[in-house]
């Protein structure tokens, strides 16, 4: 035998409260899904905006060439400069040695030594 329910609490729970709780949980799940989608959309918008700003800045700074091309040009210029300095240093050292040999030629009275020094001077030219 079923207990007496004068206020209809069991019926109210089954017909009103249980479905309300179920609706609440469904609404809660939908709200969390919508919040996740919103967060994802905000993140995408943020990333796209930052990428656009970076691209516009890069174009403005490099005249449209891009940082990669600018870096490549700078590295090429540095290599040319290093090659120039190396060549210049070699020429300087060679000229210094040639002047020293010429001074030794001018100082010596020994003709054989003068010939050898002159021959050496021709080799290093």
Jmol script that loads the backbone (N, CA, C; Angstrom):
load data "model"
ATOM      1  N   UNK A   1       0.832  -1.171   0.000  1.00  0.00           N
ATOM      2  CA  UNK A   1       0.000   0.000   0.000  1.00  0.00           C
ATOM      3  C   UNK A   1       0.883   1.243   0.000  1.00  0.00           C
ATOM      4  N   UNK A   2       0.460   2.188  -0.760  1.00  0.00           N
ATOM      5  CA  UNK A   2       1.173   3.427  -0.935  1.00  0.00           C
ATOM      6  C   UNK A   2       0.835   4.366   0.212  1.00  0.00           C
ATOM      7  N   UNK A   3       1.893   5.121   0.643  1.00  0.00           N
ATOM      8  CA  UNK A   3       1.670   6.054   1.741  1.00  0.00           C
ATOM      9  C   UNK A   3       0.804   7.208   1.272  1.00  0.00           C
ATOM     10  N   UNK A   4       0.062   7.708   2.225  1.00  0.00           N
ATOM     11  CA  UNK A   4      -0.841   8.817   1.931  1.00  0.00           C
ATOM     12  C   UNK A   4      -0.031  10.084   1.707  1.00  0.00           C
ATOM     13  N   UNK A   5      -0.295  10.773   0.579  1.00  0.00           N
ATOM     14  CA  UNK A   5       0.421  11.996   0.202  1.00  0.00           C
ATOM     15  C   UNK A   5      -0.614  13.087   0.027  1.00  0.00           C
ATOM     16  N   UNK A   6      -0.981  13.748   1.143  1.00  0.00           N
ATOM     17  CA  UNK A   6      -2.082  14.689   1.052  1.00  0.00           C
ATOM     18  C   UNK A   6      -1.775  15.917   0.196  1.00  0.00           C
ATOM     19  N   UNK A   7      -0.510  16.318   0.116  1.00  0.00           N
ATOM     20  CA  UNK A   7      -0.182  17.522  -0.649  1.00  0.00           C
ATOM     21  C   UNK A   7       0.227  17.202  -2.092  1.00  0.00           C
ATOM     22  N   UNK A   8       0.333  15.951  -2.415  1.00  0.00           N
ATOM     23  CA  UNK A   8       0.726  15.547  -3.758  1.00  0.00           C
ATOM     24  C   UNK A   8       2.205  15.785  -4.029  1.00  0.00           C
ATOM     25  N   UNK A   9       3.030  15.662  -2.976  1.00  0.00           N
ATOM     26  CA  UNK A   9       4.461  15.945  -3.096  1.00  0.00           C
ATOM     27  C   UNK A   9       5.136  14.982  -4.064  1.00  0.00           C
ATOM     28  N   UNK A  10       4.762  13.720  -3.998  1.00  0.00           N
ATOM     29  CA  UNK A  10       5.374  12.730  -4.888  1.00  0.00           C
ATOM     30  C   UNK A  10       5.036  13.056  -6.342  1.00  0.00           C
ATOM     31  N   UNK A  11       3.820  13.393  -6.586  1.00  0.00           N
ATOM     32  CA  UNK A  11       3.365  13.753  -7.923  1.00  0.00           C
ATOM     33  C   UNK A  11       4.063  15.041  -8.389  1.00  0.00           C
ATOM     34  N   UNK A  12       4.203  16.019  -7.507  1.00  0.00           N
ATOM     35  CA  UNK A  12       4.873  17.290  -7.820  1.00  0.00           C
ATOM     36  C   UNK A  12       6.337  17.052  -8.171  1.00  0.00           C
ATOM     37  N   UNK A  13       6.992  16.183  -7.379  1.00  0.00           N
ATOM     38  CA  UNK A  13       8.407  15.859  -7.634  1.00  0.00           C
ATOM     39  C   UNK A  13       8.557  15.217  -9.005  1.00  0.00           C
ATOM     40  N   UNK A  14       7.715  14.233  -9.310  1.00  0.00           N
ATOM     41  CA  UNK A  14       7.819  13.486 -10.551  1.00  0.00           C
ATOM     42  C   UNK A  14       7.431  14.338 -11.758  1.00  0.00           C
ATOM     43  N   UNK A  15       6.436  15.157 -11.636  1.00  0.00           N
ATOM     44  CA  UNK A  15       5.921  15.899 -12.785  1.00  0.00           C
ATOM     45  C   UNK A  15       6.539  17.288 -12.953  1.00  0.00           C
ATOM     46  N   UNK A  16       7.030  17.872 -11.868  1.00  0.00           N
ATOM     47  CA  UNK A  16       7.541  19.235 -11.956  1.00  0.00           C
ATOM     48  C   UNK A  16       9.047  19.311 -11.646  1.00  0.00           C
ATOM     49  N   UNK A  17       9.450  18.834 -10.492  1.00  0.00           N
ATOM     50  CA  UNK A  17      10.848  18.990 -10.075  1.00  0.00           C
ATOM     51  C   UNK A  17      11.818  18.188 -10.923  1.00  0.00           C
ATOM     52  N   UNK A  18      11.545  16.901 -11.137  1.00  0.00           N
ATOM     53  CA  UNK A  18      12.471  16.060 -11.908  1.00  0.00           C
ATOM     54  C   UNK A  18      12.684  16.611 -13.322  1.00  0.00           C
ATOM     55  N   UNK A  19      11.610  16.956 -14.045  1.00  0.00           N
ATOM     56  CA  UNK A  19      11.848  17.549 -15.373  1.00  0.00           C
ATOM     57  C   UNK A  19      12.570  18.902 -15.300  1.00  0.00           C
ATOM     58  N   UNK A  20      12.291  19.681 -14.258  1.00  0.00           N
ATOM     59  CA  UNK A  20      12.962  20.983 -14.113  1.00  0.00           C
ATOM     60  C   UNK A  20      14.458  20.808 -13.901  1.00  0.00           C
ATOM     61  N   UNK A  21      14.822  19.836 -13.093  1.00  0.00           N
ATOM     62  CA  UNK A  21      16.243  19.560 -12.851  1.00  0.00           C
ATOM     63  C   UNK A  21      16.908  19.112 -14.160  1.00  0.00           C
ATOM     64  N   UNK A  22      16.195  18.264 -14.894  1.00  0.00           N
ATOM     65  CA  UNK A  22      16.718  17.798 -16.185  1.00  0.00           C
ATOM     66  C   UNK A  22      16.893  18.970 -17.153  1.00  0.00           C
ATOM     67  N   UNK A  23      15.909  19.845 -17.230  1.00  0.00           N
ATOM     68  CA  UNK A  23      16.004  21.031 -18.095  1.00  0.00           C
ATOM     69  C   UNK A  23      17.164  21.923 -17.663  1.00  0.00           C
ATOM     70  N   UNK A  24      17.333  22.056 -16.349  1.00  0.00           N
ATOM     71  CA  UNK A  24      18.428  22.868 -15.823  1.00  0.00           C
ATOM     72  C   UNK A  24      19.781  22.302 -16.269  1.00  0.00           C
ATOM     73  N   UNK A  25      19.970  20.976 -16.157  1.00  0.00           N
ATOM     74  CA  UNK A  25      21.240  20.349 -16.552  1.00  0.00           C
ATOM     75  C   UNK A  25      21.483  20.485 -18.064  1.00  0.00           C
ATOM     76  N   UNK A  26      20.452  20.348 -18.851  1.00  0.00           N
ATOM     77  CA  UNK A  26      20.584  20.526 -20.297  1.00  0.00           C
ATOM     78  C   UNK A  26      20.960  21.972 -20.633  1.00  0.00           C
ATOM     79  N   UNK A  27      20.306  22.907 -19.962  1.00  0.00           N
ATOM     80  CA  UNK A  27      20.611  24.326 -20.186  1.00  0.00           C
ATOM     81  C   UNK A  27      22.041  24.636 -19.743  1.00  0.00           C
ATOM     82  N   UNK A  28      22.452  24.038 -18.643  1.00  0.00           N
ATOM     83  CA  UNK A  28      23.809  24.239 -18.140  1.00  0.00           C
ATOM     84  C   UNK A  28      24.847  23.716 -19.156  1.00  0.00           C
ATOM     85  N   UNK A  29      24.616  22.536 -19.718  1.00  0.00           N
ATOM     86  CA  UNK A  29      25.520  21.971 -20.722  1.00  0.00           C
ATOM     87  C   UNK A  29      25.576  22.861 -21.966  1.00  0.00           C
ATOM     88  N   UNK A  30      24.434  23.360 -22.403  1.00  0.00           N
ATOM     89  CA  UNK A  30      24.397  24.253 -23.560  1.00  0.00           C
ATOM     90  C   UNK A  30      25.158  25.546 -23.278  1.00  0.00           C
ATOM     91  N   UNK A  31      25.010  26.069 -22.057  1.00  0.00           N
ATOM     92  CA  UNK A  31      25.698  27.294 -21.674  1.00  0.00           C
ATOM     93  C   UNK A  31      27.217  27.079 -21.694  1.00  0.00           C
ATOM     94  N   UNK A  32      27.702  25.957 -21.141  1.00  0.00           N
ATOM     95  CA  UNK A  32      29.132  25.673 -21.138  1.00  0.00           C
ATOM     96  C   UNK A  32      29.655  25.483 -22.559  1.00  0.00           C
ATOM     97  N   UNK A  33      28.885  24.810 -23.407  1.00  0.00           N
ATOM     98  CA  UNK A  33      29.289  24.615 -24.803  1.00  0.00           C
ATOM     99  C   UNK A  33      29.376  25.971 -25.522  1.00  0.00           C
ATOM    100  N   UNK A  34      28.393  26.834 -25.271  1.00  0.00           N
ATOM    101  CA  UNK A  34      28.398  28.159 -25.888  1.00  0.00           C
ATOM    102  C   UNK A  34      29.581  28.985 -25.375  1.00  0.00           C
ATOM    103  N   UNK A  35      29.892  28.867 -24.083  1.00  0.00           N
ATOM    104  CA  UNK A  35      31.026  29.599 -23.511  1.00  0.00           C
ATOM    105  C   UNK A  35      32.341  29.108 -24.121  1.00  0.00           C
ATOM    106  N   UNK A  36      32.472  27.786 -24.320  1.00  0.00           N
ATOM    107  CA  UNK A  36      33.670  27.244 -24.948  1.00  0.00           C
ATOM    108  C   UNK A  36      33.800  27.731 -26.390  1.00  0.00           C
ATOM    109  N   UNK A  37      32.699  27.743 -27.121  1.00  0.00           N
ATOM    110  CA  UNK A  37      32.713  28.218 -28.500  1.00  0.00           C
ATOM    111  C   UNK A  37      33.082  29.700 -28.552  1.00  0.00           C
ATOM    112  N   UNK A  38      32.533  30.481 -27.626  1.00  0.00           N
ATOM    113  CA  UNK A  38      32.852  31.901 -27.564  1.00  0.00           C
ATOM    114  C   UNK A  38      34.336  32.105 -27.273  1.00  0.00           C
ATOM    115  N   UNK A  39      34.870  31.346 -26.324  1.00  0.00           N
ATOM    116  CA  UNK A  39      36.296  31.465 -25.983  1.00  0.00           C
ATOM    117  C   UNK A  39      37.159  31.091 -27.186  1.00  0.00           C
ATOM    118  N   UNK A  40      36.770  30.065 -27.904  1.00  0.00           N
ATOM    119  CA  UNK A  40      37.508  29.656 -29.103  1.00  0.00           C
ATOM    120  C   UNK A  40      37.453  30.742 -30.166  1.00  0.00           C
ATOM    121  N   UNK A  41      36.276  31.328 -30.368  1.00  0.00           N
ATOM    122  CA  UNK A  41      36.126  32.401 -31.355  1.00  0.00           C
ATOM    123  C   UNK A  41      36.943  33.635 -30.974  1.00  0.00           C
ATOM    124  N   UNK A  42      36.943  33.957 -29.695  1.00  0.00           N
ATOM    125  CA  UNK A  42      37.735  35.105 -29.216  1.00  0.00           C
ATOM    126  C   UNK A  42      39.220  34.830 -29.447  1.00  0.00           C
ATOM    127  N   UNK A  43      39.654  33.607 -29.158  1.00  0.00           N
ATOM    128  CA  UNK A  43      41.055  33.236 -29.356  1.00  0.00           C
ATOM    129  C   UNK A  43      41.429  33.327 -30.839  1.00  0.00           C
ATOM    130  N   UNK A  44      40.565  32.819 -31.717  1.00  0.00           N
ATOM    131  CA  UNK A  44      40.823  32.901 -33.161  1.00  0.00           C
ATOM    132  C   UNK A  44      40.897  34.356 -33.618  1.00  0.00           C
ATOM    133  N   UNK A  45      39.978  35.161 -33.148  1.00  0.00           N
ATOM    134  CA  UNK A  45      39.963  36.577 -33.507  1.00  0.00           C
ATOM    135  C   UNK A  45      41.248  37.255 -33.037  1.00  0.00           C
ATOM    136  N   UNK A  46      41.655  36.960 -31.823  1.00  0.00           N
ATOM    137  CA  UNK A  46      42.882  37.525 -31.255  1.00  0.00           C
ATOM    138  C   UNK A  46      44.089  37.139 -32.113  1.00  0.00           C
ATOM    139  N   UNK A  47      44.223  35.839 -32.412  1.00  0.00           N
ATOM    140  CA  UNK A  47      45.360  35.370 -33.195  1.00  0.00           C
ATOM    141  C   UNK A  47      45.372  35.998 -34.590  1.00  0.00           C
ATOM    142  N   UNK A  48      44.211  36.073 -35.220  1.00  0.00           N
ATOM    143  CA  UNK A  48      44.126  36.670 -36.555  1.00  0.00           C
ATOM    144  C   UNK A  48      44.469  38.156 -36.522  1.00  0.00           C
ATOM    145  N   UNK A  49      44.001  38.847 -35.499  1.00  0.00           N
ATOM    146  CA  UNK A  49      44.277  40.281 -35.377  1.00  0.00           C
ATOM    147  C   UNK A  49      45.763  40.523 -35.144  1.00  0.00           C
ATOM    148  N   UNK A  50      46.372  39.746 -34.259  1.00  0.00           N
ATOM    149  CA  UNK A  50      47.803  39.889 -33.982  1.00  0.00           C
ATOM    150  C   UNK A  50      48.615  39.582 -35.245  1.00  0.00           C
ATOM    151  N   UNK A  51      48.237  38.534 -35.976  1.00  0.00           N
ATOM    152  CA  UNK A  51      48.938  38.186 -37.219  1.00  0.00           C
ATOM    153  C   UNK A  51      48.817  39.310 -38.242  1.00  0.00           C
ATOM    154  N   UNK A  52      47.646  39.908 -38.340  1.00  0.00           N
ATOM    155  CA  UNK A  52      47.435  41.012 -39.294  1.00  0.00           C
ATOM    156  C   UNK A  52      48.290  42.219 -38.897  1.00  0.00           C
ATOM    157  N   UNK A  53      48.309  42.542 -37.615  1.00  0.00           N
ATOM    158  CA  UNK A  53      49.118  43.671 -37.135  1.00  0.00           C
ATOM    159  C   UNK A  53      50.593  43.407 -37.426  1.00  0.00           C
ATOM    160  N   UNK A  54      51.067  42.187 -37.169  1.00  0.00           N
ATOM    161  CA  UNK A  54      52.464  41.825 -37.432  1.00  0.00           C
ATOM    162  C   UNK A  54      52.783  41.968 -38.910  1.00  0.00           C
ATOM    163  N   UNK A  55      51.899  41.466 -39.770  1.00  0.00           N
ATOM    164  CA  UNK A  55      52.124  41.565 -41.216  1.00  0.00           C
ATOM    165  C   UNK A  55      52.174  43.023 -41.676  1.00  0.00           C
ATOM    166  N   UNK A  56      51.252  43.839 -41.194  1.00  0.00           N
ATOM    167  CA  UNK A  56      51.230  45.259 -41.577  1.00  0.00           C
ATOM    168  C   UNK A  56      52.483  45.973 -41.081  1.00  0.00           C
ATOM    169  N   UNK A  57      52.917  45.667 -39.861  1.00  0.00           N
ATOM    170  CA  UNK A  57      54.130  46.259 -39.311  1.00  0.00           C
ATOM    171  C   UNK A  57      55.345  45.835 -40.134  1.00  0.00           C
ATOM    172  N   UNK A  58      55.414  44.539 -40.458  1.00  0.00           N
ATOM    173  CA  UNK A  58      56.533  44.029 -41.247  1.00  0.00           C
ATOM    174  C   UNK A  58      56.602  44.703 -42.612  1.00  0.00           C
ATOM    175  N   UNK A  59      55.452  44.868 -43.260  1.00  0.00           N
ATOM    176  CA  UNK A  59      55.424  45.536 -44.565  1.00  0.00           C
ATOM    177  C   UNK A  59      55.866  46.991 -44.446  1.00  0.00           C
ATOM    178  N   UNK A  60      55.406  47.653 -43.386  1.00  0.00           N
ATOM    179  CA  UNK A  60      55.755  49.065 -43.196  1.00  0.00           C
ATOM    180  C   UNK A  60      57.248  49.235 -42.926  1.00  0.00           C
ATOM    181  N   UNK A  61      57.815  48.362 -42.118  1.00  0.00           N
ATOM    182  CA  UNK A  61      59.225  48.486 -41.735  1.00  0.00           C
ATOM    183  C   UNK A  61      60.156  48.092 -42.877  1.00  0.00           C
ATOM    184  N   UNK A  62      59.771  47.088 -43.653  1.00  0.00           N
ATOM    185  CA  UNK A  62      60.672  46.561 -44.676  1.00  0.00           C
ATOM    186  C   UNK A  62      60.327  47.034 -46.082  1.00  0.00           C
ATOM    187  N   UNK A  63      59.358  47.916 -46.210  1.00  0.00           N
ATOM    188  CA  UNK A  63      58.955  48.378 -47.534  1.00  0.00           C
ATOM    189  C   UNK A  63      58.284  47.294 -48.346  1.00  0.00           C
ATOM    190  N   UNK A  64      57.703  46.328 -47.665  1.00  0.00           N
ATOM    191  CA  UNK A  64      56.997  45.235 -48.333  1.00  0.00           C
ATOM    192  C   UNK A  64      57.862  44.033 -48.643  1.00  0.00           C
ATOM    193  N   UNK A  65      59.165  44.112 -48.372  1.00  0.00           N
ATOM    194  CA  UNK A  65      60.055  42.992 -48.689  1.00  0.00           C
ATOM    195  C   UNK A  65      59.956  41.846 -47.684  1.00  0.00           C
ATOM    196  N   UNK A  66      59.639  42.139 -46.452  1.00  0.00           N
ATOM    197  CA  UNK A  66      59.546  41.107 -45.416  1.00  0.00           C
ATOM    198  C   UNK A  66      60.840  40.982 -44.634  1.00  0.00           C
ATOM    199  N   UNK A  67      60.703  40.546 -43.395  1.00  0.00           N
ATOM    200  CA  UNK A  67      61.867  40.414 -42.520  1.00  0.00           C
ATOM    201  C   UNK A  67      62.851  39.364 -43.031  1.00  0.00           C
ATOM    202  N   UNK A  68      62.351  38.269 -43.609  1.00  0.00           N
ATOM    203  CA  UNK A  68      63.248  37.221 -44.101  1.00  0.00           C
ATOM    204  C   UNK A  68      64.161  37.759 -45.196  1.00  0.00           C
ATOM    205  N   UNK A  69      63.577  38.489 -46.148  1.00  0.00           N
ATOM    206  CA  UNK A  69      64.371  39.050 -47.242  1.00  0.00           C
ATOM    207  C   UNK A  69      65.354  40.087 -46.720  1.00  0.00           C
ATOM    208  N   UNK A  70      64.889  40.916 -45.779  1.00  0.00           N
ATOM    209  CA  UNK A  70      65.757  41.938 -45.192  1.00  0.00           C
ATOM    210  C   UNK A  70      66.925  41.286 -44.452  1.00  0.00           C
ATOM    211  N   UNK A  71      66.649  40.239 -43.706  1.00  0.00           N
ATOM    212  CA  UNK A  71      67.704  39.518 -42.983  1.00  0.00           C
ATOM    213  C   UNK A  71      68.702  38.911 -43.962  1.00  0.00           C
ATOM    214  N   UNK A  72      68.193  38.334 -45.037  1.00  0.00           N
ATOM    215  CA  UNK A  72      69.062  37.752 -46.066  1.00  0.00           C
ATOM    216  C   UNK A  72      69.970  38.816 -46.680  1.00  0.00           C
ATOM    217  N   UNK A  73      69.409  39.982 -46.977  1.00  0.00           N
ATOM    218  CA  UNK A  73      70.205  41.076 -47.543  1.00  0.00           C
ATOM    219  C   UNK A  73      71.279  41.545 -46.565  1.00  0.00           C
ATOM    220  N   UNK A  74      70.927  41.628 -45.292  1.00  0.00           N
ATOM    221  CA  UNK A  74      71.899  42.063 -44.280  1.00  0.00           C
ATOM    222  C   UNK A  74      73.027  41.035 -44.143  1.00  0.00           C
ATOM    223  N   UNK A  75      72.681  39.749 -44.184  1.00  0.00           N
ATOM    224  CA  UNK A  75      73.709  38.712 -44.090  1.00  0.00           C
ATOM    225  C   UNK A  75      74.631  38.743 -45.312  1.00  0.00           C
ATOM    226  N   UNK A  76      74.043  38.985 -46.492  1.00  0.00           N
ATOM    227  CA  UNK A  76      74.841  39.089 -47.713  1.00  0.00           C
ATOM    228  C   UNK A  76      75.784  40.295 -47.623  1.00  0.00           C
ATOM    229  N   UNK A  77      75.284  41.422 -47.137  1.00  0.00           N
ATOM    230  CA  UNK A  77      76.116  42.623 -46.990  1.00  0.00           C
ATOM    231  C   UNK A  77      77.248  42.376 -45.995  1.00  0.00           C
ATOM    232  N   UNK A  78      76.956  41.665 -44.935  1.00  0.00           N
ATOM    233  CA  UNK A  78      77.975  41.355 -43.932  1.00  0.00           C
ATOM    234  C   UNK A  78      79.051  40.448 -44.531  1.00  0.00           C
ATOM    235  N   UNK A  79      78.637  39.466 -45.329  1.00  0.00           N
ATOM    236  CA  UNK A  79      79.603  38.571 -45.966  1.00  0.00           C
ATOM    237  C   UNK A  79      80.508  39.344 -46.925  1.00  0.00           C
ATOM    238  N   UNK A  80      79.916  40.259 -47.688  1.00  0.00           N
ATOM    239  CA  UNK A  80      80.699  41.081 -48.621  1.00  0.00           C
ATOM    240  C   UNK A  80      81.674  41.962 -47.845  1.00  0.00           C
ATOM    241  N   UNK A  81      81.198  42.536 -46.750  1.00  0.00           N
ATOM    242  CA  UNK A  81      82.060  43.391 -45.928  1.00  0.00           C
ATOM    243  C   UNK A  81      83.225  42.577 -45.346  1.00  0.00           C
ATOM    244  N   UNK A  82      82.928  41.376 -44.858  1.00  0.00           N
ATOM    245  CA  UNK A  82      83.994  40.540 -44.295  1.00  0.00           C
ATOM    246  C   UNK A  82      85.004  40.148 -45.369  1.00  0.00           C
ATOM    247  N   UNK A  83      84.508  39.834 -46.576  1.00  0.00           N
ATOM    248  CA  UNK A  83      85.405  39.497 -47.679  1.00  0.00           C
ATOM    249  C   UNK A  83      86.264  40.700 -48.048  1.00  0.00           C
ATOM    250  N   UNK A  84      85.657  41.881 -48.090  1.00  0.00           N
ATOM    251  CA  UNK A  84      86.399  43.109 -48.401  1.00  0.00           C
ATOM    252  C   UNK A  84      87.484  43.358 -47.358  1.00  0.00           C
ATOM    253  N   UNK A  85      87.112  43.217 -46.078  1.00  0.00           N
ATOM    254  CA  UNK A  85      88.091  43.454 -45.015  1.00  0.00           C
ATOM    255  C   UNK A  85      89.215  42.432 -45.067  1.00  0.00           C
ATOM    256  N   UNK A  86      88.882  41.178 -45.361  1.00  0.00           N
ATOM    257  CA  UNK A  86      89.908  40.144 -45.467  1.00  0.00           C
ATOM    258  C   UNK A  86      90.863  40.473 -46.609  1.00  0.00           C
ATOM    259  N   UNK A  87      90.322  40.852 -47.756  1.00  0.00           N
ATOM    260  CA  UNK A  87      91.154  41.216 -48.908  1.00  0.00           C
ATOM    261  C   UNK A  87      91.999  42.442 -48.593  1.00  0.00           C
ATOM    262  N   UNK A  88      91.387  43.435 -47.972  1.00  0.00           N
ATOM    263  CA  UNK A  88      92.118  44.654 -47.613  1.00  0.00           C
ATOM    264  C   UNK A  88      93.255  44.334 -46.644  1.00  0.00           C
ATOM    265  N   UNK A  89      92.974  43.500 -45.662  1.00  0.00           N
ATOM    266  CA  UNK A  89      94.021  43.116 -44.698  1.00  0.00           C
ATOM    267  C   UNK A  89      95.158  42.363 -45.385  1.00  0.00           C
ATOM    268  N   UNK A  90      94.808  41.483 -46.321  1.00  0.00           N
ATOM    269  CA  UNK A  90      95.847  40.749 -47.052  1.00  0.00           C
ATOM    270  C   UNK A  90      96.721  41.719 -47.847  1.00  0.00           C
ATOM    271  N   UNK A  91      96.062  42.665 -48.527  1.00  0.00           N
ATOM    272  CA  UNK A  91      96.818  43.649 -49.307  1.00  0.00           C
ATOM    273  C   UNK A  91      97.723  44.487 -48.406  1.00  0.00           C
ATOM    274  N   UNK A  92      97.210  44.883 -47.272  1.00  0.00           N
ATOM    275  CA  UNK A  92      97.996  45.680 -46.326  1.00  0.00           C
ATOM    276  C   UNK A  92      99.221  44.900 -45.864  1.00  0.00           C
ATOM    277  N   UNK A  93      98.985  43.638 -45.465  1.00  0.00           N
ATOM    278  CA  UNK A  93     100.102  42.816 -44.979  1.00  0.00           C
ATOM    279  C   UNK A  93     101.118  42.558 -46.090  1.00  0.00           C
ATOM    280  N   UNK A  94     100.623  42.324 -47.304  1.00  0.00           N
ATOM    281  CA  UNK A  94     101.530  42.103 -48.441  1.00  0.00           C
ATOM    282  C   UNK A  94     102.365  43.350 -48.716  1.00  0.00           C
ATOM    283  N   UNK A  95     101.713  44.507 -48.740  1.00  0.00           N
ATOM    284  CA  UNK A  95     102.440  45.766 -48.974  1.00  0.00           C
ATOM    285  C   UNK A  95     103.452  46.058 -47.875  1.00  0.00           C
ATOM    286  N   UNK A  96     103.081  45.755 -46.647  1.00  0.00           N
ATOM    287  CA  UNK A  96     104.000  45.952 -45.518  1.00  0.00           C
ATOM    288  C   UNK A  96     105.230  45.072 -45.698  1.00  0.00           C
ATOM    289  N   UNK A  97     105.006  43.808 -46.077  1.00  0.00           N
ATOM    290  CA  UNK A  97     106.133  42.892 -46.289  1.00  0.00           C
ATOM    291  C   UNK A  97     106.994  43.356 -47.464  1.00  0.00           C
ATOM    292  N   UNK A  98     106.361  43.804 -48.544  1.00  0.00           N
ATOM    293  CA  UNK A  98     107.115  44.283 -49.709  1.00  0.00           C
ATOM    294  C   UNK A  98     107.978  45.497 -49.354  1.00  0.00           C
ATOM    295  N   UNK A  99     107.436  46.419 -48.545  1.00  0.00           N
ATOM    296  CA  UNK A  99     108.225  47.588 -48.115  1.00  0.00           C
ATOM    297  C   UNK A  99     109.416  47.160 -47.249  1.00  0.00           C
ATOM    298  N   UNK A 100     109.184  46.180 -46.386  1.00  0.00           N
ATOM    299  CA  UNK A 100     110.265  45.699 -45.527  1.00  0.00           C
ATOM    300  C   UNK A 100     111.362  45.050 -46.368  1.00  0.00           C
ATOM    301  N   UNK A 101     110.953  44.235 -47.343  1.00  0.00           N
ATOM    302  CA  UNK A 101     111.934  43.593 -48.220  1.00  0.00           C
ATOM    303  C   UNK A 101     112.704  44.662 -49.004  1.00  0.00           C
ATOM    304  N   UNK A 102     111.988  45.682 -49.505  1.00  0.00           N
ATOM    305  CA  UNK A 102     112.653  46.763 -50.262  1.00  0.00           C
ATOM    306  C   UNK A 102     113.653  47.506 -49.384  1.00  0.00           C
ATOM    307  N   UNK A 103     113.303  47.734 -48.126  1.00  0.00           N
ATOM    308  CA  UNK A 103     114.254  48.386 -47.201  1.00  0.00           C
ATOM    309  C   UNK A 103     115.498  47.523 -47.010  1.00  0.00           C
ATOM    310  N   UNK A 104     115.270  46.187 -46.898  1.00  0.00           N
ATOM    311  CA  UNK A 104     116.416  45.280 -46.739  1.00  0.00           C
ATOM    312  C   UNK A 104     117.286  45.288 -47.997  1.00  0.00           C
ATOM    313  N   UNK A 105     116.642  45.371 -49.168  1.00  0.00           N
ATOM    314  CA  UNK A 105     117.412  45.449 -50.425  1.00  0.00           C
ATOM    315  C   UNK A 105     118.263  46.721 -50.427  1.00  0.00           C
ATOM    316  N   UNK A 106     117.639  47.834 -50.020  1.00  0.00           N
ATOM    317  CA  UNK A 106     118.355  49.120 -50.008  1.00  0.00           C
ATOM    318  C   UNK A 106     119.500  49.129 -48.998  1.00  0.00           C
ATOM    319  N   UNK A 107     119.372  48.400 -47.915  1.00  0.00           N
ATOM    320  CA  UNK A 107     120.399  48.418 -46.857  1.00  0.00           C
ATOM    321  C   UNK A 107     121.596  47.525 -47.174  1.00  0.00           C
ATOM    322  N   UNK A 108     121.370  46.450 -47.909  1.00  0.00           N
ATOM    323  CA  UNK A 108     122.462  45.483 -48.095  1.00  0.00           C
ATOM    324  C   UNK A 108     123.382  45.875 -49.251  1.00  0.00           C
ATOM    325  N   UNK A 109     124.641  45.492 -49.075  1.00  0.00           N
ATOM    326  CA  UNK A 109     125.641  45.725 -50.124  1.00  0.00           C
ATOM    327  C   UNK A 109     125.917  44.437 -50.890  1.00  0.00           C
ATOM    328  N   UNK A 110     125.419  43.318 -50.386  1.00  0.00           N
ATOM    329  CA  UNK A 110     125.647  42.010 -50.985  1.00  0.00           C
ATOM    330  C   UNK A 110     124.710  41.845 -52.186  1.00  0.00           C
ATOM    331  N   UNK A 111     125.330  41.727 -53.398  1.00  0.00           N
ATOM    332  CA  UNK A 111     124.529  41.631 -54.619  1.00  0.00           C
ATOM    333  C   UNK A 111     123.695  40.349 -54.676  1.00  0.00           C
ATOM    334  N   UNK A 112     124.251  39.243 -54.220  1.00  0.00           N
ATOM    335  CA  UNK A 112     123.500  37.976 -54.220  1.00  0.00           C
ATOM    336  C   UNK A 112     122.269  38.091 -53.318  1.00  0.00           C
ATOM    337  N   UNK A 113     122.463  38.680 -52.182  1.00  0.00           N
ATOM    338  CA  UNK A 113     121.332  38.888 -51.251  1.00  0.00           C
ATOM    339  C   UNK A 113     120.296  39.819 -51.890  1.00  0.00           C
ATOM    340  N   UNK A 114     120.765  40.891 -52.549  1.00  0.00           N
ATOM    341  CA  UNK A 114     119.843  41.819 -53.220  1.00  0.00           C
ATOM    342  C   UNK A 114     119.000  41.081 -54.266  1.00  0.00           C
ATOM    343  N   UNK A 115     119.657  40.190 -55.042  1.00  0.00           N
ATOM    344  CA  UNK A 115     118.933  39.438 -56.070  1.00  0.00           C
ATOM    345  C   UNK A 115     117.868  38.517 -55.454  1.00  0.00           C
ATOM    346  N   UNK A 116     118.254  37.826 -54.377  1.00  0.00           N
ATOM    347  CA  UNK A 116     117.308  36.917 -53.718  1.00  0.00           C
ATOM    348  C   UNK A 116     116.118  37.687 -53.131  1.00  0.00           C
ATOM    349  N   UNK A 117     116.409  38.822 -52.513  1.00  0.00           N
ATOM    350  CA  UNK A 117     115.336  39.635 -51.944  1.00  0.00           C
ATOM    351  C   UNK A 117     114.439  40.196 -53.039  1.00  0.00           C
ATOM    352  N   UNK A 118     115.032  40.614 -54.155  1.00  0.00           N
ATOM    353  CA  UNK A 118     114.245  41.133 -55.276  1.00  0.00           C
ATOM    354  C   UNK A 118     113.364  40.032 -55.863  1.00  0.00           C
ATOM    355  N   UNK A 119     113.918  38.828 -55.960  1.00  0.00           N
ATOM    356  CA  UNK A 119     113.169  37.677 -56.469  1.00  0.00           C
ATOM    357  C   UNK A 119     111.977  37.371 -55.530  1.00  0.00           C
ATOM    358  N   UNK A 120     112.253  37.422 -54.250  1.00  0.00           N
ATOM    359  CA  UNK A 120     111.188  37.179 -53.254  1.00  0.00           C
ATOM    360  C   UNK A 120     110.110  38.251 -53.362  1.00  0.00           C
ATOM    361  N   UNK A 121     110.553  39.474 -53.555  1.00  0.00           N
ATOM    362  CA  UNK A 121     109.610  40.586 -53.678  1.00  0.00           C
ATOM    363  C   UNK A 121     108.691  40.385 -54.891  1.00  0.00           C
ATOM    364  N   UNK A 122     109.252  39.864 -56.003  1.00  0.00           N
ATOM    365  CA  UNK A 122     108.460  39.591 -57.197  1.00  0.00           C
ATOM    366  C   UNK A 122     107.433  38.485 -56.929  1.00  0.00           C
ATOM    367  N   UNK A 123     107.816  37.492 -56.139  1.00  0.00           N
ATOM    368  CA  UNK A 123     106.920  36.367 -55.819  1.00  0.00           C
ATOM    369  C   UNK A 123     105.703  36.832 -55.016  1.00  0.00           C
ATOM    370  N   UNK A 124     105.925  37.740 -54.093  1.00  0.00           N
ATOM    371  CA  UNK A 124     104.809  38.158 -53.239  1.00  0.00           C
ATOM    372  C   UNK A 124     103.932  39.227 -53.876  1.00  0.00           C
ATOM    373  N   UNK A 125     104.341  39.776 -54.995  1.00  0.00           N
ATOM    374  CA  UNK A 125     103.509  40.782 -55.680  1.00  0.00           C
ATOM    375  C   UNK A 125     102.270  40.169 -56.123  1.00  0.00           C
TER     376      UNK A 125
END
end "model"
wireframe off; spacefill off
backbone 0.3
color backbone group
